[in-house]
Amino acid sequence: MNVSGMTLIEVLVSMFILVTGVLGAVAMQASVKKGSFDAMQRSMASTLAQDILDRMRSNDSSLASLNAYSGTYGDGKASKLIPVPNCRSVTTLCTWQQMVAHDLYEWESNLIGADVKNNAMNAGGLIGAMACINHLNNKVDIVISWQGREKTSDGATHNSAFAKECGEITNQRRQIVVNAFMF
């Protein structure tokens, strides 16, 4: 007797293999999405560090001007009030003090994501962002800390004492440190 076709067991085995493959692909997609978000956060932190460094270089390079950038940011104090005058206007002449205030306003707004809102909450910046800037003898240290999605180890573990003090100490803290010299 010649029987053609598939038995029920063959169909069940092939369905099991197909479902296992699809579930594996879905799990891999979720993992890739988490990794992509973490990479985007690190890229944003790096871009923000370079941005404030460029702002410092484009302003008056006197020690007083560079020292005025030193501080801790991320609590919203520097971006609370829009500085007057608006130093972005080509018709406005600003002193170096006004430029520093304007630079720090714009930079902290970007750091905490104040330009993107979701139900009146900042949604465009780094998660739990904190930034610290130190200037000493033309050496500038910029530390940006944020909270990662997954718990690993504290991102400041092997960094300087200055970097370890920047941001909340947790096993989700991520951190970049940029050191530069200003002439």
N, C-alpha and C positions, 0 to 999 in steps of 0.2 A: 504494500500500500504506500503510495506516494503522497506525502502531506507537505504542503507548502505554507509559508507564513511563519509567524513568530509565536512562541508560547508566552503565556502570561509572565512567567519568571524572567524571560529575556527582556520583556518590555519594562518590568519593574527595575531590573538591574540597569538598563540603559537610562531610565528616568532618574534613578539615584545618582548615577554618574553625571548626568546633565545638571541636576539641581546642585550637587556639590560644586561643580565648576562655576555656576552662576553665583552661589553664595560666596565662594572664594573671591570672585571678581568684585563683588559688592564690598566685602571686607577690605580688600586692597584699595578700593576707591576711597573709603572712609579714612584709611591710614594716610593715603597720599594727600587728602584734603587737610588733615591736621598738620602734616609736614609743610604743606604749602602755606598755611596760615602762619606757622612759626617762622618760616623763611621770609614772609612778607613783613612780619614784625621786626625781624633783625635788619632787613633792608631799610625799613622806615627809620629805625634808630640810627643806622649809619648815615643816612641822608640828612637827618636832623643834626647830627654832630657836625657834618661837613657844612651844613647851612649856617650854623652859628659861628663856626670858624671863619667862613667867608664874610659874614657880617662884621665880625671883629676886625678882619683885615681891611675891609673897605672903609671903616670908620677911622677916625684919628688914631694913630698908633702910639699915642703917648701912654705912659704908665698909668696915669689917672683914668684915661679912657678904658684901657684894658682891665684895670682893677674894678671898674664899674660893672663889668659883666660877671664878676665873681659872685657866686651865690648858689642857692638851691632853688630849683624850679619844678613845677608840677602840681603845686597846691592852688594854682589859679590866681595868686596875688599879683604877678606881673602882667597878667592878661585880664584883670578885672575891669579896669577903666581904659578906654581908648585914649592914647596919648594925644595931647594937643601941643603943637600943630601936627597935621598929618605930613610926615616926612616923606611920603611916597609921591607927593605932588612935585612936579618939576618947577613949579613957581614958588615953592616954599624953601627958604633957607633955614636950615636947622643947625643948632649948636651940636657939639659932640654929645652933650648930655641928653639932648632931645633925641638924637639918633639912637643912643643906647636904650633909652626908654621905649622908643618905637621898635627897635630890633627885638628887644626882650618881650614886648607885647605880642608881636607877630609870631615869634619863635615858640613861646610858651603856648600860644593858641594852637599852633600846629602840633606841639608835643602832646597836649591833652585832648586833641581832636575837637576843639571848640567850633571848628568850621562845619562839622557834620553833626546833626542832631537826630536823635531818635526819642520821641516823647520827652522833649526838653532835656535829655541827657546827652552828654558828649559821646559821640560814637565813632569818630574818625581817627583817633590817635592810638597811641600804644596803651595796652591794658595796664593800669596801675603805674603809669609813667612817673618817674622822678629823675631829674637831671641835676648834676652838680658841675659847676665850673670853678676852676681855681687858676689864678694867674700869679706867677712869682718869677721875677727876673726874666721876663720875656718868654717863659715857658708856660704854656697853657695846657691844662688837663681838663678834658671834657669826659664825664661819665654819664651814661644814660642807662637807667635800670627800668625794667618792666616785668610784668608777671607773665610767664609762659603758661600754656594750657596744661602741660603734663608735669608731674612732680619728678624731678631728677635730683640734682644737687644744686646748692647755692651757686649762682653764676659769679659771685665775687670771691669765692674761696681762695683763688690763687692770685688775686689782684692786690693792689696797694692798700694801705690803711685808709687813704682818702676814698678810694673806690668802695671799700667795704662799708663805709658810712653812708653811702648814697643808695637810698631805696630801702624797702622793707626786707628784713632778713628772713627769707623763707627758702624752701627747697624748690620753689617755682621761679625764683628771681633769675632773670636773664640780664646780661650786662655787656655793654661795649665800652671800651676806654680808648680815647683818642688823645694822643700827646702831640703837641706841635710847638714850634718856636715862632714868635712874632718879631719881626725886625722893622 
